[in-house]
């Protein structure tokens, strides 16, 4: 099996080391793991692509490349330049922090998996929720490290062959606990954290100019029972099947009257 890995935290991120281990376990002794990851952190860029300017790509080692672009750029560079063909699997992450609920819409980690699906390759985004039980641990990625390959294998075994125009990709979030406190896996819909959202926080530079930082919302507010962030906070790994089709299909018939 040939696997392409990427992330949005950058080529030197510790979560990418964990992803390398997961990918090697899946690829097996006769497989290949290729890395094309952003040269610099690209958190929060979503499915952004560098459409209006070129990106530099550098070989950092055997099957290891850094690109000055977004995670989605890295997927395209990996397929069309580095490998020259589609891999069998694309893995994005392991992100430092959760991409449950509305975070999924901003996530470069998810953006890479979405691009993989648009390129017609089975793709997964993996993220490690952080909290009081693992934030300061020696290995905050322990849950992802221990269970990552196992969960992906289960999904691959269970999922039917996918030939839809908008192919499935999978969002996996590991709970904010050590591995021995993980209670299992739940297939969960994307949730929504009510009463918290991204915002801005103003600061003044020494010269007096005003700058705005983007500020995240409270990450430990549960979503509706059974949805991704809720099951994560209950100690479970969440698996959320997704598509890039943004159509609100439930509204098609309702709006027929405007035709």
Residue pairs with C-beta under 8 A, 6 or more apart in sequence:
1 26
1 27
1 28
1 31
1 32
1 88
1 89
2 27
2 31
2 32
2 34
2 83
2 87
2 88
2 89
3 23
3 26
3 27
3 31
3 32
3 33
3 34
3 87
3 88
3 89
3 90
3 91
4 34
4 35
4 36
4 75
4 78
4 79
4 83
4 87
4 89
4 90
4 91
4 116
4 121
5 16
5 19
5 20
5 23
5 33
5 34
5 35
5 36
5 37
5 90
5 91
5 92
6 35
6 36
6 37
6 38
6 71
6 74
6 75
6 78
6 90
6 91
6 92
6 112
7 13
7 15
7 16
7 19
7 37
7 38
7 71
7 92
7 93
7 94
7 95
7 108
7 109
7 112
8 38
8 41
8 42
8 43
8 44
8 45
8 70
8 71
8 92
8 95
8 107
8 108
8 109
8 111
8 112
9 15
9 16
9 41
9 42
9 43
9 95
9 96
10 16
10 37
10 38
10 39
10 40
10 41
10 42
11 35
11 37
11 38
11 39
11 60
11 64
11 66
13 37
13 41
13 96
14 96
14 141
15 93
15 94
15 95
15 96
15 128
15 141
15 144
16 35
16 37
16 93
16 94
18 94
18 141
18 144
18 145
18 148
19 91
19 92
19 93
19 94
19 126
19 148
20 33
20 35
21 145
22 91
22 94
22 126
22 144
22 145
22 148
22 149
22 152
23 33
23 89
23 91
24 31
24 33
25 149
26 89
26 149
26 152
26 153
27 33
32 63
33 63
34 63
34 64
34 65
34 78
34 82
34 83
34 87
35 63
35 64
35 65
36 57
36 65
36 66
36 67
36 74
36 75
36 77
36 78
36 82
37 65
37 66
37 67
37 71
37 74
38 66
38 67
38 68
38 69
38 70
38 71
38 73
38 74
38 108
39 56
39 58
39 66
39 67
39 68
40 68
42 69
42 70
42 71
42 108
43 107
43 108
44 106
44 107
44 108
44 214
45 70
45 71
45 108
45 111
46 105
46 106
46 107
46 108
46 110
46 111
47 72
47 110
47 111
47 114
47 115
47 244
48 70
48 72
48 108
48 111
49 69
49 70
49 72
49 73
49 76
49 115
50 69
50 70
50 73
55 67
55 68
55 69
55 73
55 77
56 67
56 68
57 65
57 66
57 67
57 68
57 77
57 81
57 82
58 65
58 66
58 67
59 65
60 66
65 77
65 78
65 82
67 73
67 74
67 77
69 77
70 108
70 111
71 92
71 108
71 109
71 111
71 112
71 115
72 108
72 111
72 112
72 114
72 115
74 112
75 90
75 92
75 112
75 115
75 116
75 119
76 115
76 119
78 87
78 90
79 85
79 86
79 87
79 119
79 121
86 119
86 120
86 121
87 121
88 121
88 122
89 121
89 122
89 123
89 124
90 112
90 113
90 116
90 121
90 122
90 123
90 124
91 123
91 124
91 126
91 152
92 109
92 110
92 112
92 113
92 116
92 123
92 124
92 125
92 126
93 109
93 124
93 125
93 126
93 127
93 128
93 144
94 126
94 127
94 128
94 141
94 144
94 145
94 148
94 174
95 107
95 109
95 125
95 126
95 127
95 128
96 128
96 130
96 140
96 141
97 103
97 127
97 128
97 129
97 130
97 219
98 127
98 128
98 129
98 130
98 173
98 176
98 219
98 229
98 232
99 107
99 109
99 110
99 125
99 127
99 171
99 173
100 127
100 129
100 171
100 173
100 190
100 191
100 223
100 228
100 229
100 232
100 238
101 190
101 191
101 192
101 193
101 223
101 227
101 228
101 229
102 192
102 193
102 197
103 219
104 110
104 171
104 190
104 240
104 242
106 198
107 125
107 127
109 125
109 126
109 127
110 125
110 169
110 171
110 242
112 123
112 125
113 123
113 124
113 125
113 169
113 170
113 171
113 242
114 123
114 169
114 242
114 244
115 123
116 122
116 123
116 169
117 123
117 166
117 167
117 168
117 169
117 243
117 244
118 166
118 167
118 244
120 167
122 156
122 162
122 167
122 168
122 169
123 169
123 170
124 152
124 155
124 169
124 170
124 172
125 169
125 170
125 171
125 172
126 144
126 148
126 172
126 173
126 174
127 144
127 171
127 172
127 173
127 174
128 134
128 140
128 141
128 143
128 144
128 173
128 174
128 176
129 173
129 174
129 175
129 176
129 219
129 232
129 233
130 140
130 176
130 219
131 176
131 177
131 220
131 233
132 176
133 176
133 177
133 178
133 181
134 140
134 142
134 143
134 176
134 177
134 178
135 176
137 178
139 145
142 178
142 179
143 174
143 175
143 177
143 178
143 179
143 182
143 237
144 174
145 179
146 179
146 182
147 174
147 179
147 182
147 185
147 237
148 172
148 174
151 172
151 185
151 237
151 239
152 172
154 185
155 170
155 239
159 168
159 241
162 168
164 243
166 243
166 244
166 245
167 243
168 241
168 242
168 243
169 241
169 242
169 243
169 244
170 239
170 240
170 241
170 242
171 190
171 228
171 238
171 239
171 240
171 241
171 242
172 237
172 238
172 239
172 240
173 228
173 229
173 232
173 237
173 238
173 240
174 182
174 232
174 237
175 181
175 182
175 183
175 231
175 232
175 233
175 234
175 235
175 236
175 237
176 232
176 233
177 235
181 235
182 235
182 236
182 237
183 234
183 235
183 236
184 236
184 237
185 236
185 237
185 238
185 239
186 226
186 231
186 236
186 237
186 238
186 239
187 238
187 239
187 240
187 241
188 226
188 227
188 228
188 230
188 231
188 238
188 239
188 240
189 226
189 227
189 228
189 240
190 227
190 228
190 240
190 242
191 222
191 223
191 224
191 227
191 228
191 229
191 230
192 223
192 224
192 227
193 217
193 218
193 219
193 221
193 222
193 223
193 229
194 221
195 221
196 217
196 218
196 221
197 217
198 214
198 215
198 216
198 217
199 214
199 215
199 217
200 212
200 213
200 214
200 215
201 212
201 213
201 214
201 215
202 210
202 211
202 212
202 213
203 210
203 211
203 212
203 213
204 210
204 211
205 211
220 233
221 229
222 229
222 230
222 233
223 229
223 230
224 230
228 238
228 240
229 238
231 237
231 238
232 238
